[in-house]
């Protein structure tokens, strides 16, 4: 005897499929939207209200190149540099190997700094968000001032220059023929040094709150 439509496998799969679709729409779409829509989104102009010290340092470390490509270190050049840096971070697939999300597990705060919060992603440079999906390399959400500009340049040019065992690719096209950083190279380092600069003070507080004996590995 033929089965009634309600007993057919295809009906069960259809109902299950639609239900799971609805569930994921609510849990991954609606709920985050309801939680996030009250947090104001920061524009580039908002971000430029807090130019980190590292940006002026970049202009001082590479005076000729900075002047040539960006002029003076100010709000306009800051906006241009960090957006171009973000665009290159996407274009070169840095996000494929690096996350930008510090979670409250696996000693991540000790390894990288303050756990990241939703409001830190509410800005135009996190659209789409750069949380990443895997970690071939370390998390970069608190990279600001962790390394000097020179270290970052030497590393981007040829990572094994500074980390002999590195599997990170080389990015020689961030440099001119005479090996000085070009516009893209400066932009990527401005972006890396900006990442987490807004949480610098609280990161320092976080380090102070860790017992002295355990600090050595993170400082
Ligand atoms: C194939 C994977 C891969 C890609 C793509 C990649 N990286 Fe890395 N990255 C790594 C690995 C592995 C390390 C750790 C070893 C080292 O320091 O070189 C690392 C380390 C780093 C560090 C040092 C972090 C620290 O403070 O120790 C920075 C900064 C960095 N990468 C930036 C970038 C940027 C910017 C890009 C894109 C232009 C990029 N990476 C692309 C794998 C990758």
Boltz pocket constraint, residues with backbone or C-beta under 6 A from the ligand:
constraints:
  - pocket:
      binder: B
      contacts: [[A, 88], [A, 89], [A, 92], [A, 93], [A, 94], [A, 95], [A, 96], [A, 97], [A, 98], [A, 136], [A, 137], [A, 138], [A, 139], [A, 140], [A, 143], [A, 146], [A, 147], [A, 152], [A, 159], [A, 163], [A, 165], [A, 166], [A, 167], [A, 168], [A, 169], [A, 171], [A, 188], [A, 192]]
      max_distance: 6.0
